[in-house]
């Protein structure tokens, strides 16, 4: 059953975080499952093809690190401690409402974190190959198929090839994102994060507009 209730500490949050909780709660009330991801290696096409919302879970705030250090070693990566802390304290709306958390084997610290997250959240881990080779590609392909089968089993659905192909912009958006990051690294005005966007379509369109804006800004800088 999909979680639809707000956490007990909801009233303690600032407006922006409360708005994020309410936005994703609205999706859950519409029966939309939420899949949380820690890494870009997650094949988002699969959960999106079954109608799920895919949300990012990695944290860049040190707010919850003290809570995480009650369970995790103090010398562990701050990113891991922060992410675990937000999960443990129910302070992240996206983790709180995730019906499945998907991790990946990018480092030993994350693998240990996933083991501990599994104590209070459904977790699925995708095994990543250690090198770019034919064997590695074959392994990753098997992992993607295994992930698809897990989604179908857990959410009692069928993910068809037609549904996957219907996600037309899945390839385009990561490419646009890569260009945006490259442009932002140049001598341009800083980009500020004014809030996380839940709806994937709205995020995609916003990213495209930012892409165009940065190119225009770059052209203006070059003109001077």
C-alpha positions, 0 to 999 in steps of 0.5 A: 500500500502506498504511503500517503500520510505526512510525517509527525514532524511536518509542522517543524519544516520551513515552507519550501520543504513543506511544499515539497511534502505536499506536492509529492503527497498529492501524487501519492493521493492520485495513486502514483508510486514513487521510486527514489534513486541515489544515482544517475545509473538508475534506468529511469525509463523503467519506473517511468514506463509503469507510471511511477515518479522518479525522485533523487535522494542524494543530499548535499546538506549537513543538517542531518549528519549528527543524526546519522553519526549515531548509527554510521562511523564519523569518518564516513563520506559526508554525502552518505551520512547526510543522505542516511540522516535525512532518511532516518529522520523523515526530513526528506519528502522524497525519501519519506514517500518513496515506495522503493529506494534504488541504490547502486554499488558505486562504493562500499560506503553506499552499500553499507548504507543500503543495508541499514536503510533496508531496516526501515525502507524497501531497498533494491540495489543494482550491481554495477560493472567495474569496467567498460567491457563486453562482459561489463555491458552484458552484466549491466544488461542483466541487472536492468532486466532484473530491476524491471522484473523486480518493479513488475513483481513489487508493484504488480504490473507489466512493463512493456517495450512499447511503454518504455519506448513511449518515454520519448525524452529519456535520452534527450534530457540527460544530454541536455543536463550534461550541457547545462552542467558544462555551461554552468562551469564556465564564467557565467552567473551562478545558478541557484537551486530554488527548490526541487521539482517533483513532476518529471515533465515540469522538470524536463521543460524547466531544464530545457528552458535553462539550457536555452537561457545559458546558451544565450547568456554565453553568447552575450558574454562572448559578444563582450 
